[in-house]
Amino acid sequence: MSLLRLRYHYQQIRRNIPLTNQIPVSWLTALERRELKEALWAVARIQQNIELLFQTDLFA
């Protein structure tokens, strides 16, 4: 993700656009979109496991 942000910042600097960390999904390649989707899926699974393990729904 850091490399994506650096590459996006480089493009923003070249175009004299204020820097932001919000990278449009349309700017990503198909491979990067797939990798992002897989990473977010993995995070969701981990969050579900933590919720089950610690029963965090009892605190909400």
URTAHU-V338270 format. One record per residue. N is the residue number from 1. RES is the residue in one small letter. PHI is phi in whole degrees, -180 to 180 (NA if undefined). Layout:
BEGIN
n->[N:N]
res->[RES:RES]
phi->[PHI:PHI]
END
This chain:
BEGIN
n->[1:2:3:4:5:6:7:8:9:10:11:12:13:14:15:16:17:18:19:20:21:22:23:24:25:26:27:28:29:30:31:32:33:34:35:36:37:38:39:40:41:42:43:44:45:46:47:48:49:50:51:52:53:54:55:56:57:58:59:60]
res->[m:s:l:l:r:l:r:y:h:y:q:q:i:r:r:n:i:p:l:t:n:q:i:p:v:s:w:l:t:a:l:e:r:r:e:l:k:e:a:l:w:a:v:a:r:i:q:q:n:i:e:l:l:f:q:t:d:l:f:a]
phi->[NA:-63:-65:-61:-64:-63:-63:-67:-60:-59:-65:-65:-63:-62:-96:57:-107:-56:-70:-145:-94:-90:-94:-63:-60:-63:-80:-81:-76:-60:-64:-65:-63:-64:-64:-64:-61:-65:-66:-67:-63:-63:-63:-62:-64:-64:-62:-63:-64:-65:-60:-68:-65:-103:47:-67:-67:-74:-93:-84]
END
